[in-house]
Amino acid sequence: MTTANNVICIGSGGDNTDNSCFIGNIYSNVQPVNGIDPDYVTILSNGKLGRSNLNASSRRFKHDIQPMDKASEVIFALKPVSFRYNKECDAAQRLSFGLVAEEVAEVAPDLVGRNNKGEPESVRYEQINSMLLNEFLNEHKKVEKLAAALEAVTKRLKEQKAKIDKVSARIELKGSRPGRVANNYHVSQAYRFSHR
C-alpha cells in the first residue's frame, strides 16, 4: 500500500484502493455452506463482522411467529431487471439480474438493507425466497382445490353418461321389437281408410 488511504490489510494481498479491507488467503479457502458450520459472514453498516443468521432457523432464535398469509403478495409489485454493476463494483461489468433497492424500498421497506445514512443499498433476497415459497404453496393449494372440483365434475359426468347409456339402450330395445313398427303402421292405415 503506497497511495491508498483508509486501508486495512491482514496478511499478504491488497492493492491501492481507498477505503478497502483485505485478508490474505481468504479467497482461496473454499468451503461449502452446510448447516451452520461454516456459515455466511455479515457486516453491519458500522463495520462489525458477524455470522449470518440465515441458517439460524430454530424457534429459539425467534419470537412473534405468525403465518405469512398474504404478506408475500408484495413480491408481485417488485420489478426484476437486468443490469451491469459499475466498474468499481465489478471490473468485468458482467450482465447481472436482480432488483433495484430504491424501487423495492418504495413497496416493501423491510426487504432492503440500508447503509449508515439510512439509504437503501441492498435487497434481502433470502427473505424474498421465503415469500416465493409462501406464494408457491398458496398456488399449490388452489390447484389442489381445482383438481378436486374437476374430479367431482368428471365423476358426475360419468354418472350422467351411464344413465344416458341406460336410457338409450332401453329406447333401442323398444324400437327393435319385431313387427311393432309394422303393426303400428297397418293400424294407422286402417284407421285412415275407415274414416274417409
Short mmCIF file of the C-alpha atoms (twelve columns), coordinates in Angstrom:
data_MODEL
# 
_entry.id   MODEL 
# 
loop_
_atom_site.group_PDB 
_atom_site.id 
_atom_site.type_symbol 
_atom_site.label_atom_id 
_atom_site.label_alt_id 
_atom_site.label_comp_id 
_atom_site.label_asym_id 
_atom_site.label_seq_id 
_atom_site.Cartn_x 
_atom_site.Cartn_y 
_atom_site.Cartn_z 
_atom_site.pdbx_PDB_model_num 
ATOM 1   C CA . MET A 1   0.000    0.000   0.000   1 
ATOM 2   C CA . THR A 2   1.652    3.175   -1.145  1 
ATOM 3   C CA . THR A 3   -1.004   5.605   -2.349  1 
ATOM 4   C CA . ALA A 4   -4.317   4.455   -0.804  1 
ATOM 5   C CA . ASN A 5   -5.984   5.831   2.321   1 
ATOM 6   C CA . ASN A 6   -8.081   4.045   4.965   1 
ATOM 7   C CA . VAL A 7   -6.913   0.537   4.043   1 
ATOM 8   C CA . ILE A 8   -6.903   -2.495  6.339   1 
ATOM 9   C CA . CYS A 9   -4.665   -5.314  5.174   1 
ATOM 10  C CA . ILE A 10  -4.245   -8.530  7.201   1 
ATOM 11  C CA . GLY A 11  -1.623   -10.868 5.746   1 
ATOM 12  C CA . SER A 12  -0.490   -10.650 2.146   1 
ATOM 13  C CA . GLY A 13  -2.548   -9.151  -0.660  1 
ATOM 14  C CA . GLY A 14  -4.457   -5.978  -1.348  1 
ATOM 15  C CA . ASP A 15  -3.996   -3.078  -3.688  1 
ATOM 16  C CA . ASN A 16  -4.014   0.698   -3.629  1 
ATOM 17  C CA . THR A 17  -7.765   1.188   -3.275  1 
ATOM 18  C CA . ASP A 18  -9.076   3.789   -0.830  1 
ATOM 19  C CA . ASN A 19  -11.429  2.679   1.950   1 
ATOM 20  C CA . SER A 20  -10.820  -1.033  1.416   1 
ATOM 21  C CA . CYS A 21  -10.129  -4.142  3.503   1 
ATOM 22  C CA . PHE A 22  -8.084   -7.208  2.525   1 
ATOM 23  C CA . ILE A 23  -7.414   -10.510 4.312   1 
ATOM 24  C CA . GLY A 24  -4.718   -12.790 2.901   1 
ATOM 25  C CA . ASN A 25  -5.521   -16.430 1.961   1 
ATOM 26  C CA . ILE A 26  -9.266   -15.908 2.439   1 
ATOM 27  C CA . TYR A 27  -10.373  -16.158 -1.196  1 
ATOM 28  C CA . SER A 28  -8.575   -19.436 -1.878  1 
ATOM 29  C CA . ASN A 29  -10.122  -21.129 1.189   1 
ATOM 30  C CA . VAL A 30  -13.235  -22.596 -0.474  1 
ATOM 31  C CA . GLN A 31  -15.732  -24.330 1.791   1 
ATOM 32  C CA . PRO A 32  -19.380  -25.247 1.296   1 
ATOM 33  C CA . VAL A 33  -22.105  -23.657 3.372   1 
ATOM 34  C CA . ASN A 34  -23.602  -26.711 5.013   1 
ATOM 35  C CA . GLY A 35  -25.752  -26.340 8.096   1 
ATOM 36  C CA . ILE A 36  -24.413  -23.667 10.419  1 
ATOM 37  C CA . ASP A 37  -20.743  -24.590 10.185  1 
ATOM 38  C CA . PRO A 38  -19.494  -22.826 8.155   1 
ATOM 39  C CA . ASP A 39  -21.954  -20.005 7.600   1 
ATOM 40  C CA . TYR A 40  -22.069  -16.696 5.781   1 
ATOM 41  C CA . VAL A 41  -20.253  -13.700 7.227   1 
ATOM 42  C CA . THR A 42  -22.239  -10.499 7.596   1 
ATOM 43  C CA . ILE A 43  -21.078  -6.923  8.006   1 
ATOM 44  C CA . LEU A 44  -23.146  -4.201  9.661   1 
ATOM 45  C CA . SER A 45  -23.028  -0.622  8.388   1 
ATOM 46  C CA . ASN A 46  -20.726  0.259   11.301  1 
ATOM 47  C CA . GLY A 47  -18.178  -2.331  10.121  1 
ATOM 48  C CA . LYS A 48  -18.968  -5.035  12.693  1 
ATOM 49  C CA . LEU A 49  -18.358  -8.581  11.414  1 
ATOM 50  C CA . GLY A 50  -20.622  -11.446 12.390  1 
ATOM 51  C CA . ARG A 51  -22.027  -14.826 11.419  1 
ATOM 52  C CA . SER A 52  -25.175  -14.695 9.349   1 
ATOM 53  C CA . ASN A 53  -28.388  -15.937 10.889  1 
ATOM 54  C CA . LEU A 54  -29.671  -17.206 7.519   1 
ATOM 55  C CA . ASN A 55  -29.361  -20.748 8.773   1 
ATOM 56  C CA . ALA A 56  -30.436  -19.963 12.339  1 
ATOM 57  C CA . SER A 57  -33.969  -21.169 11.721  1 
ATOM 58  C CA . SER A 58  -34.586  -22.666 15.134  1 
ATOM 59  C CA . ARG A 59  -37.624  -21.444 17.061  1 
ATOM 60  C CA . ARG A 60  -35.306  -20.450 19.927  1 
ATOM 61  C CA . PHE A 61  -33.918  -17.575 17.823  1 
ATOM 62  C CA . LYS A 62  -37.371  -16.174 17.003  1 
ATOM 63  C CA . HIS A 63  -40.468  -14.613 18.541  1 
ATOM 64  C CA . ASP A 64  -43.841  -13.270 17.312  1 
ATOM 65  C CA . ILE A 65  -44.030  -16.189 14.848  1 
ATOM 66  C CA . GLN A 66  -47.126  -15.888 12.627  1 
ATOM 67  C CA . PRO A 67  -48.209  -17.467 9.306   1 
ATOM 68  C CA . MET A 68  -47.090  -15.303 6.393   1 
ATOM 69  C CA . ASP A 69  -50.574  -15.394 4.791   1 
ATOM 70  C CA . LYS A 70  -50.914  -12.539 2.292   1 
ATOM 71  C CA . ALA A 71  -47.758  -10.658 3.321   1 
ATOM 72  C CA . SER A 72  -45.905  -12.370 0.478   1 
ATOM 73  C CA . GLU A 73  -48.168  -10.768 -2.140  1 
ATOM 74  C CA . VAL A 74  -45.881  -7.719  -2.033  1 
ATOM 75  C CA . ILE A 75  -43.496  -9.607  -4.340  1 
ATOM 76  C CA . PHE A 76  -45.970  -9.048  -7.197  1 
ATOM 77  C CA . ALA A 77  -45.094  -5.342  -7.037  1 
ATOM 78  C CA . LEU A 78  -41.345  -5.986  -7.454  1 
ATOM 79  C CA . LYS A 79  -39.745  -5.201  -10.809 1 
ATOM 80  C CA . PRO A 80  -36.881  -7.565  -11.739 1 
ATOM 81  C CA . VAL A 81  -34.254  -6.005  -14.012 1 
ATOM 82  C CA . SER A 82  -31.086  -6.885  -15.866 1 
ATOM 83  C CA . PHE A 83  -28.080  -4.617  -15.265 1 
ATOM 84  C CA . ARG A 84  -24.311  -4.290  -15.066 1 
ATOM 85  C CA . TYR A 85  -22.550  -3.164  -11.892 1 
ATOM 86  C CA . ASN A 86  -20.415  -0.007  -12.082 1 
ATOM 87  C CA . LYS A 87  -16.736  -0.643  -12.715 1 
ATOM 88  C CA . GLU A 88  -15.734  -0.057  -9.086  1 
ATOM 89  C CA . CYS A 89  -18.045  -2.915  -8.029  1 
ATOM 90  C CA . ASP A 90  -17.334  -5.322  -10.885 1 
ATOM 91  C CA . ALA A 91  -14.381  -4.592  -13.161 1 
ATOM 92  C CA . ALA A 92  -15.707  -7.069  -15.763 1 
ATOM 93  C CA . GLN A 93  -19.164  -5.448  -15.679 1 
ATOM 94  C CA . ARG A 94  -20.870  -8.789  -16.317 1 
ATOM 95  C CA . LEU A 95  -24.580  -8.942  -17.060 1 
ATOM 96  C CA . SER A 96  -26.500  -9.438  -13.811 1 
ATOM 97  C CA . PHE A 97  -30.118  -9.893  -12.798 1 
ATOM 98  C CA . GLY A 98  -31.961  -8.693  -9.713  1 
ATOM 99  C CA . LEU A 99  -33.823  -5.766  -8.213  1 
ATOM 100 C CA . VAL A 100 -33.119  -2.081  -7.575  1 
ATOM 101 C CA . ALA A 101 -33.028  -1.429  -3.811  1 
ATOM 102 C CA . GLU A 102 -34.663  2.014   -4.077  1 
ATOM 103 C CA . GLU A 103 -37.609  0.559   -6.034  1 
ATOM 104 C CA . VAL A 104 -38.004  -2.278  -3.541  1 
ATOM 105 C CA . ALA A 105 -37.931  0.224   -0.641  1 
ATOM 106 C CA . GLU A 106 -40.941  2.048   -2.134  1 
ATOM 107 C CA . VAL A 107 -43.182  -1.050  -1.959  1 
ATOM 108 C CA . ALA A 108 -41.542  -3.176  0.763   1 
ATOM 109 C CA . PRO A 109 -39.171  -1.221  3.063   1 
ATOM 110 C CA . ASP A 110 -38.430  -4.326  5.167   1 
ATOM 111 C CA . LEU A 111 -36.878  -6.055  2.167   1 
ATOM 112 C CA . VAL A 112 -33.935  -3.677  1.831   1 
ATOM 113 C CA . GLY A 113 -30.670  -3.251  3.689   1 
ATOM 114 C CA . ARG A 114 -29.623  0.314   4.400   1 
ATOM 115 C CA . ASN A 115 -26.265  1.988   4.841   1 
ATOM 116 C CA . ASN A 116 -25.316  4.061   7.887   1 
ATOM 117 C CA . LYS A 117 -27.030  7.089   6.293   1 
ATOM 118 C CA . GLY A 118 -30.319  5.172   6.053   1 
ATOM 119 C CA . GLU A 119 -30.175  4.949   2.253   1 
ATOM 120 C CA . PRO A 120 -31.406  1.747   0.546   1 
ATOM 121 C CA . GLU A 121 -28.337  -0.200  -0.503  1 
ATOM 122 C CA . SER A 122 -29.115  -3.906  -0.787  1 
ATOM 123 C CA . VAL A 123 -32.046  -6.278  -1.207  1 
ATOM 124 C CA . ARG A 124 -32.723  -9.052  1.285   1 
ATOM 125 C CA . TYR A 125 -33.100  -11.773 -1.345  1 
ATOM 126 C CA . GLU A 126 -33.202  -14.543 1.269   1 
ATOM 127 C CA . GLN A 127 -36.469  -13.022 2.574   1 
ATOM 128 C CA . ILE A 128 -37.888  -12.948 -0.955  1 
ATOM 129 C CA . ASN A 129 -37.114  -16.674 -1.272  1 
ATOM 130 C CA . SER A 130 -39.359  -17.384 1.721   1 
ATOM 131 C CA . MET A 131 -42.093  -15.212 0.218   1 
ATOM 132 C CA . LEU A 132 -41.818  -17.081 -3.086  1 
ATOM 133 C CA . LEU A 133 -42.214  -20.353 -1.188  1 
ATOM 134 C CA . ASN A 134 -45.348  -18.998 0.511   1 
ATOM 135 C CA . GLU A 135 -46.851  -17.929 -2.820  1 
ATOM 136 C CA . PHE A 136 -45.970  -21.303 -4.360  1 
ATOM 137 C CA . LEU A 137 -47.739  -23.105 -1.513  1 
ATOM 138 C CA . ASN A 138 -50.780  -20.806 -1.849  1 
ATOM 139 C CA . GLU A 139 -50.996  -21.545 -5.578  1 
ATOM 140 C CA . HIS A 140 -50.492  -25.259 -4.913  1 
ATOM 141 C CA . LYS A 141 -53.498  -25.245 -2.571  1 
ATOM 142 C CA . LYS A 142 -55.591  -23.552 -5.263  1 
ATOM 143 C CA . VAL A 143 -54.512  -26.151 -7.828  1 
ATOM 144 C CA . GLU A 144 -55.398  -28.961 -5.413  1 
ATOM 145 C CA . LYS A 145 -58.895  -27.461 -4.889  1 
ATOM 146 C CA . LEU A 146 -59.388  -27.077 -8.645  1 
ATOM 147 C CA . ALA A 147 -58.208  -30.652 -9.225  1 
ATOM 148 C CA . ALA A 148 -60.673  -31.949 -6.590  1 
ATOM 149 C CA . ALA A 149 -63.508  -29.919 -8.154  1 
ATOM 150 C CA . LEU A 150 -62.590  -31.202 -11.619 1 
ATOM 151 C CA . GLU A 151 -62.517  -34.767 -10.323 1 
ATOM 152 C CA . ALA A 152 -66.003  -34.302 -8.814  1 
ATOM 153 C CA . VAL A 153 -67.335  -32.878 -12.109 1 
ATOM 154 C CA . THR A 154 -65.743  -35.738 -14.067 1 
ATOM 155 C CA . LYS A 155 -67.344  -38.255 -11.696 1 
ATOM 156 C CA . ARG A 156 -70.790  -36.617 -12.131 1 
ATOM 157 C CA . LEU A 157 -70.358  -36.583 -15.913 1 
ATOM 158 C CA . LYS A 158 -69.510  -40.299 -15.884 1 
ATOM 159 C CA . GLU A 159 -72.603  -40.998 -13.767 1 
ATOM 160 C CA . GLN A 160 -74.767  -38.949 -16.159 1 
ATOM 161 C CA . LYS A 161 -73.272  -40.743 -19.153 1 
ATOM 162 C CA . ALA A 162 -74.036  -44.103 -17.552 1 
ATOM 163 C CA . LYS A 163 -77.683  -43.039 -17.043 1 
ATOM 164 C CA . ILE A 164 -77.945  -41.754 -20.622 1 
ATOM 165 C CA . ASP A 165 -76.459  -45.014 -21.908 1 
ATOM 166 C CA . LYS A 166 -79.087  -46.999 -19.954 1 
ATOM 167 C CA . VAL A 167 -81.940  -44.883 -21.337 1 
ATOM 168 C CA . SER A 168 -80.534  -45.161 -24.864 1 
ATOM 169 C CA . ALA A 169 -80.277  -48.944 -24.514 1 
ATOM 170 C CA . ARG A 170 -83.950  -49.127 -23.392 1 
ATOM 171 C CA . ILE A 171 -85.089  -46.996 -26.322 1 
ATOM 172 C CA . GLU A 172 -83.172  -49.192 -28.741 1 
ATOM 173 C CA . LEU A 173 -84.720  -52.334 -27.218 1 
ATOM 174 C CA . LYS A 174 -88.277  -50.956 -27.520 1 
ATOM 175 C CA . GLY A 175 -87.700  -49.737 -31.059 1 
ATOM 176 C CA . SER A 176 -86.163  -53.001 -32.251 1 
ATOM 177 C CA . ARG A 177 -89.068  -55.408 -31.282 1 
ATOM 178 C CA . PRO A 178 -90.062  -57.313 -34.459 1 
ATOM 179 C CA . GLY A 179 -93.354  -56.302 -36.085 1 
ATOM 180 C CA . ARG A 180 -94.023  -53.446 -33.709 1 
ATOM 181 C CA . VAL A 181 -93.360  -50.633 -36.149 1 
ATOM 182 C CA . ALA A 182 -95.064  -52.542 -38.976 1 
ATOM 183 C CA . ASN A 183 -98.180  -53.277 -36.848 1 
ATOM 184 C CA . ASN A 184 -98.468  -49.672 -35.814 1 
ATOM 185 C CA . TYR A 185 -98.243  -48.659 -39.461 1 
ATOM 186 C CA . HIS A 186 -101.031 -51.044 -40.501 1 
ATOM 187 C CA . VAL A 187 -103.300 -49.893 -37.663 1 
ATOM 188 C CA . SER A 188 -102.854 -46.242 -38.606 1 
ATOM 189 C CA . GLN A 189 -103.510 -47.042 -42.279 1 
ATOM 190 C CA . ALA A 190 -106.658 -48.948 -41.394 1 
ATOM 191 C CA . TYR A 191 -107.844 -46.033 -39.251 1 
ATOM 192 C CA . ARG A 192 -107.275 -43.591 -42.076 1 
ATOM 193 C CA . PHE A 193 -109.228 -45.737 -44.594 1 
ATOM 194 C CA . SER A 194 -112.157 -46.251 -42.243 1 
ATOM 195 C CA . HIS A 195 -112.565 -42.512 -41.688 1 
ATOM 196 C CA . ARG A 196 -112.552 -41.361 -45.319 1 
# 
